[in-house]
Amino acid sequence: MFEIPAVHAAMLVGAVGAVVPMWRAHGTDCRVRIAHGAMAVSMVAMMIPGVPAGIHLLEGAVLIALAVFVTGETMHRRTAVPCAVDLTAMGVLLLLAPTSASAPAASAPVPVPSGHHHGGAGISTGWLPLLVLVCWALLTLHLFRSTARREHGSGVKTAATGSALMILGMAPMAV
């Protein structure tokens, strides 16, 4: 999707962030583990050059579907809700991702309007991915801060750290 080494490094950090919550996965539902594995695979897939843009749109749709799947487990809300937030935000960012990087060149030059234009699902607003990223960061912070201190040792810090790394990894999608 992107061919800049710094962007690849950020996405690698995001992939690591996706698997970080799995390190403290004791007591976590299998659905959450599957979801974090899917997010890691998605981050790695973004680093592969020449992948058709349609694959990233499909990834986005699958991640959003996994968010619904994860929240179906009522026993582990403490881990399912932050995971669902991560899945939804990442899925939306993939749906809004620029598709022009892998599109073939047109035979006649087309005037390009100024500013960012993301063409994932037909939405062409440059500020929307940035808004998703900021909302993701704020929700992650809120979920961490609203958890009782006595529960921070039970994987909440690890999940927040993983979310922060994924937000960093997805930042190139928003700019």
Buried (B, 14 or more C-beta within 10 A) or exposed (E): BBEEEEBBBBBBBBBBBBBBBBEBBEEBBEBBBBBBBBBBBBBBBBBEEEBEBEBBBEBBBBBBEBBEBBBEBEEBEBBBBBBBBBBBBBBBBBBBBBBEEBEEEEEEEEEEEEEBBBBBBEEBEBEBBBEBBEBBBEBBEEBBEEBEEEEEEBBBBBBBBBBBBBBBBBBBBBE
